[in-house]
Amino acid sequence: VTAAALTGRELATTIRAAAAVRAAELTVAGRQPRLAVVTATDDEASAAYVRSIANAAGKEGIACDLLRTTTAAGVSATLAQLADDPEVHGVMLQTPLPEGALLADLARAIPAGKDVDGASPESLGRVTAGLPAFAPATAEAVLALLDYYQVELHGRHAVVVGRSVVVGKPVAHLLLDRHATVTIGHSRTADLAAITRQADVLVVAAGRAGLIGPEHVSPGATVIDVGTNVTDAGQLAGDVDPAVAGVATALSPVPGGVGPVTTALLLRHVVEAAAAVG
Ligand code: NAP
């Protein structure tokens, strides 16, 4: 058996094309959608991700400003300024953050209407409560990919590995909203393989290359790999061992699975945020 590859590029292209059309309309109306990305790290993987967002935004007619600072106080001051800037429609705070700083804490300074990557506790609370809000783009991308490939969620057992505020928790809530029965595993989970083998749909967001091997997956499962790890050889690798393709029915590749859809949804959010103003 070889699992079907749940690639995200086609879906991402469709989402981006629609965002570009709306962006052009808004630009004609004098309101070009504008994203500001705040970074406070030298992390190369993170910098590459931010560059790819800026590049994608440019291609779709969305303005993108990169703002670099080095301290938590600098992040707060920058976010406060962006919150008040009517020209800026979307604000994203990129991790990793300075030592000791918490994303959910600093992101409180991003107003919900500009919180295009769903980073603030208000956005997470609204997503959890089923109120309108931007969900974190990565979490939404997981659901978008599952929908695109018509993977049934209703009544099925979804297991999420990872419980971060950015990915694991919001993904679990979105799956729950779609009537999946959800289990969340994490670093203290006893016998992770026994849990993940119960999954009809397995979503892995741990940030550990090769964490999930064939022994973690039951035949027939759909596996979504959110992990992005840079190997010693400088290659991008997911959390799922490629050998899982011999067991699962479907597996999203890294790169080329969740990643492109995440970027596309982030751009869609910026356009929606700009459209919602005024
Ligand atoms: P994170 O904040 O480091 O959280 C990782 C989670 O995985 C934690 O809940 C942790 O458990 C759990 N975990 C770590 N090691 C584990 C193990 N051995 N067994 C079971 N669970 C384990 O990371 P994140 O921000 O959620 O990101 C997760 C991954 O997704 C990373 O690779 C990141 O680069 C990637 N990512 C991809 C995209 C994309 O667009 N494709 C976007 C964002 C993030 P504890 O809570 O117990 O520590």
Residues whose N, C-alpha, C, O or C-beta is under 5 A from the ligand:
A	BS01	NAP	T138 V161 G162 R163 S164 V166 V167 G168 G185 H186 S187 R188 A205 A206 G207 R208 V226 G227 T228 N229 V258 G259 T262
